[in-house]
Amino acid sequence: GTYSDPITHNFFNESTSGQTGKLTYVSWTANNGQCQGGSCSSGTLDNTLLPMTLLDFEVEEENGVVRVKWITANEINHDRYVIERSNNLIDFDVVEALSSTGSEFGETHYEIVDEDAPSGSVYYRLKSVDLDGSFEYSAVASILITEDQTALFPNPTKGKVFLAMAALIEVAGPVYLIDATGQRIPLKVEIIEGQLQLDLTRFKSGIYIIQTPLRAFRVIRF
């Protein structure tokens, strides 16, 4: 059968290719012996297996729904994946867990859909768990989710926009304008007749994100 644990075999003038059974070697070394080509006069053959390899991890959003995708290879002694989400990079909650379905051969593609992601900046990471309980985390992937465009008007705008009362109640901190390059620019806000006014007159035409502490709004300046 296929051996996934380290194995040792003693050789005496015999070729490794002549052994019976299916041995999966990632690397091997001869200890205390002489080797030439595939034959060893003495010593041992040690099998060293590589851990699971994460080839890609990404998130994408469409209409408030987030798709988390990742690609792996070399899944040996691997148990499961756990997708975790945060909105502050400190506290992470479990979104979903998937059992490992890959093997040591070829690539395996995974995907989950998160329909409950909050608006604003959201962060995801992948927890990879082996059969023995050991685990490691991927790098964190971030995405900006916009929501409730009717609370922001007029949109498109020639300069000044307003946030309706429902959205205004949630604003308890700075408000930023995020341009196409990702630069965050603080915005001056005014309260006029129970609505929050933002002045975008000084900015050139384009698509922007207005980021409040709890929400993000896509706005078009023309």
C-alpha positions in Angstrom: 0.0 0.0 0.0 1.0 3.7 0.1 3.0 4.6 3.2 2.3 8.1 4.6 4.4 7.8 7.7 8.2 7.9 7.8 9.6 4.4 6.9 13.0 2.8 7.2 14.2 0.0 5.0 17.6 -1.7 5.3 19.4 -2.4 2.0 22.3 -4.7 1.1 23.2 -4.6 -2.6 19.6 -4.2 -3.8 18.0 -1.6 -6.0 15.2 0.6 -4.7 13.3 0.1 -7.9 13.2 -3.6 -7.2 11.1 -3.3 -4.0 7.5 -4.5 -4.1 4.5 -2.4 -3.0 3.8 1.2 -3.7 6.1 3.5 -1.8 5.5 7.3 -2.1 8.8 9.1 -1.6 9.2 12.8 -1.6 12.8 12.6 -0.6 15.2 10.0 0.6 18.6 9.7 2.2 21.0 6.8 2.8 22.3 6.7 6.3 25.6 4.9 7.3 25.9 3.4 3.8 27.1 3.8 0.3 24.7 4.6 -2.6 25.3 4.8 -6.3 22.3 5.4 -8.6 19.4 3.4 -7.2 21.4 0.9 -5.2 22.7 1.1 -1.7 25.3 -1.3 -0.2 24.0 -0.6 3.3 22.1 2.0 5.3 18.5 3.1 5.5 15.9 4.8 3.3 14.0 7.6 5.0 10.7 8.9 3.6 10.0 12.6 4.3 6.5 13.9 3.5 5.7 17.5 2.7 2.7 19.2 4.5 -0.4 20.5 2.8 0.4 23.3 0.4 -2.0 26.3 0.0 -1.7 27.5 -3.6 -4.3 30.2 -3.5 -6.7 31.9 -1.1 -9.1 34.7 -2.2 -12.4 36.3 -1.4 -14.8 38.1 -3.8 -18.1 39.9 -3.2 -21.3 40.3 -5.3 -24.5 41.9 -4.1 -23.4 41.5 -0.4 -22.6 37.8 -0.8 -19.0 36.8 -0.3 -17.4 33.8 -1.9 -14.3 32.4 -0.2 -12.1 30.2 -2.5 -8.9 28.3 -2.0 -6.7 25.8 -3.9 -4.5 23.2 -2.2 -2.1 20.4 -3.1 -0.3 17.6 -1.2 -3.1 16.9 1.3 -1.5 14.2 3.4 -2.9 13.4 6.9 -5.1 16.5 6.6 -8.5 16.6 8.3 -10.4 19.9 7.7 -10.5 23.6 6.8 -12.2 26.2 9.0 -13.1 29.6 7.5 -13.1 32.5 10.0 -14.3 36.1 9.6 -13.6 39.3 11.5 -14.5 43.0 11.1 -11.7 44.3 13.4 -8.7 41.9 12.8 -8.9 40.9 16.5 -12.0 38.8 17.0 -12.6 36.0 14.5 -15.8 34.0 14.2 -16.2 30.6 12.5 -18.2 30.9 9.2 -18.0 27.3 8.1 -15.9 24.1 8.3 -15.2 21.7 5.4 -13.7 18.2 5.5 -10.5 17.7 3.5 -11.3 15.9 0.2 -7.9 16.2 -1.5 -4.9 13.8 -1.7 -1.2 14.1 -2.3 -1.7 14.1 -6.0 -2.9 17.1 -8.0 -4.8 20.2 -6.9 -8.1 20.5 -5.0 -10.4 23.5 -5.3 -12.7 24.6 -2.4 -15.4 27.3 -2.1 -17.9 28.4 0.5 -20.5 31.2 0.3 -20.9 33.7 3.2 -24.4 35.3 3.0 -24.2 36.9 6.4 -21.1 39.1 6.0 -21.6 42.6 7.5 -21.0 45.7 5.5 -17.8 47.6 5.7 -14.3 46.1 5.7 -14.4 42.3 6.4 -11.4 40.0 6.9 -11.2 36.3 6.3 -8.6 33.7 7.1 -8.3 29.9 6.6 -7.5 27.5 9.4 -5.9 24.3 8.2 -6.2 21.4 10.6 -4.3 18.1 10.4 -5.5 14.7 11.7 -3.3 15.0 14.8 -5.0 18.3 15.7 -2.1 20.6 14.7 -3.1 23.6 12.7 -1.9 26.7 10.9 -3.5 29.9 9.5 -3.4 31.4 6.1 -2.7 35.1 5.5 -5.7 37.3 6.0 -7.7 38.4 3.0 -9.9 41.5 3.1 -12.9 42.8 1.2 -15.0 46.0 1.4 -18.8 45.3 1.3 -21.2 48.0 0.4 -24.9 48.0 1.4 -28.1 49.9 1.5 -27.5 52.5 -1.2 -31.0 54.1 -0.7 -29.7 55.6 2.6 -27.3 57.7 0.5 -28.7 60.3 -1.9 -28.5 61.8 -4.5 -26.4 59.1 -6.2 -24.9 59.9 -8.7 -24.1 63.3 -7.3 -22.5 66.5 -8.5 -20.9 67.1 -5.2 -23.1 67.1 -2.0 -24.6 63.8 -0.7 -26.8 63.0 2.3 -27.1 60.1 4.7 -30.7 59.4 5.9 -31.5 59.4 9.6 -31.4 55.5 9.8 -27.8 55.5 8.7 -26.9 58.7 10.6 -27.7 57.0 13.9 -25.0 54.4 13.2 -22.2 57.0 12.6 -20.2 57.3 15.8 -16.8 58.0 14.4 -14.8 59.4 11.5 -16.1 59.1 7.9 -13.7 58.5 5.0 -13.9 58.7 1.2 -12.0 55.8 -0.5 -10.8 56.4 -4.0 -10.0 54.0 -6.8 -6.4 53.6 -5.5 -7.6 52.6 -2.0 -6.5 55.9 -0.4 -8.7 56.9 2.6 -9.4 60.6 2.8 -11.2 62.0 5.9 -14.5 63.8 5.2 -15.9 66.8 6.9 -19.6 66.1 7.9 -22.4 68.5 8.8 -25.8 67.8 10.3 -28.6 69.5 8.3 -32.3 69.0 9.3 -31.6 65.6 10.8 -29.5 64.4 7.9 -25.7 64.0 7.5 -24.3 66.0 4.6 -21.0 65.2 2.9 -19.4 67.5 0.4 -17.6 65.8 -2.5 -17.3 68.9 -4.6 -13.5 69.1 -4.4 -13.1 65.6 -5.8 -12.9 64.7 -9.5 -15.4 62.6 -11.3 -15.3 58.9 -10.6 -16.6 56.0 -8.4 -15.8 56.2 -4.6 -16.6 54.4 -1.4 -17.9 56.4 1.6 -16.8 54.5 4.7 -18.6 55.0 8.0 -17.7 53.1 11.2 -20.4 50.5 10.4 -21.3 50.8 6.7 -19.8 51.4 3.3 -21.6 53.2 0.5 -20.7 53.2 -3.2 -21.2 56.7 -4.7 -20.7 58.1 -8.2 -19.3 61.6 -8.6 -20.0 63.2 -12.0 
